Amino acid sequence: VIAEKVEYMSKIPSISVLMPVYNAERYLADAVNSILKQTFTDFELIIINDGSTDESLNILQTYAQQDDRIRLVSRENRGLVETLNEGLNLCNAPLIARMDADDISLPERFYEQISFLNKHPQCVLVGSRVIIIDADNDEICEMGDYFDHKDIDNGLLNGKGQLVYHPSVMFTKEAIVKVGGYRNAYPQVEDLDLFIRLAEIGELANIKYPLLKYREHFNKVGYVFREQQSKQIRDVLKSAHSRRGLKSKENINSFSFNVVNKASRFNVWSWWALKAGNLKTAKKYARKSFWLSPFSLDTWRLIYCVMRGY
């Protein structure tokens, strides 16, 4: 048994999975299980507990004792970018898959992505379409409509939003080393900055069907640090245009997010779910929107459409 374990540990896996964790106890089991149950099994799972103050570490220690593919690091809080770069340095495989502690990878994810990269050597990163879920694991809708490198790159450069979902991606270690990993200057949009720089040395792609369930909740960076994120997006896009010798467009210079309130976000989630045919989820968020904003005409219009099934 000891000899077998030494042999496994000395073997370089095909994929290194990098998952940072900070206070994710509610979702952590689903996230870890979704990796351990992949149909493609030749991977190492590198988990860095970034100073969690909840039960995350206890949960992770239990999993690490049960599966020797897990390499668990736990230390004080240092922030996401430093945690990601620390994790990159621990990755042994030629391919690195990102994963977040609040999302769920579908079972065929690694098999589909490694197959895609083997067939498309010009690609340095591949993501996928995703299924948007909520805190209760209820499905809201599918998202992700950009698949080819040119469309993704142009969309990212023009601030068209989340065209590549960070926890869905697999990239080559060679490429990530070449561009210098994640940059501390952009702690709220480290993914956008990385994707644009990777697009300058190779091609990006998204697989046209979902390989990840991407969770929406109000503790995400896009809600907690929305104002800082707006500024950093402008800075990343201006820097990219300058680096490529392109003229920065006016819409980039004035780019900003509106302040999010829960009623309006519930309204959006309800519309997404309704248009996707997820009526149960649509009704749930229509009710939540109504309780928070009962006198809004937009809410009453939503209620009407939900009641008649759109």
Secondary structure, 3 states (H helix, E strand, C coil): CHHHHHHHHHCCCCEEEEEEECCCCCCHHHHHHHHHCCCCCCEEEEEEEECCCCCHHHHHHHHHHHCCCEEEEEECCCCHHHHHHHHHHHCCCCEEEECCCCCEECCCHHHHHHHHHHHCCCEEEEEEEEEEECCCCCEEEEECCCCCHHHHHHHHHCCCCCCCCHHHCEEEHHHHHHHCCCCCCCCCCHHHHHHHHHCCCCEEEEEEEEEEEEECCCCCHHHHCHHHHHHHHHHHHHHHHHHHCCCCCHHHHCCCCCCCCHHHHHHHHHHHHHHCCCHHHHHHHHHHHHHHCCCCHHHHHHHHHHHCCC
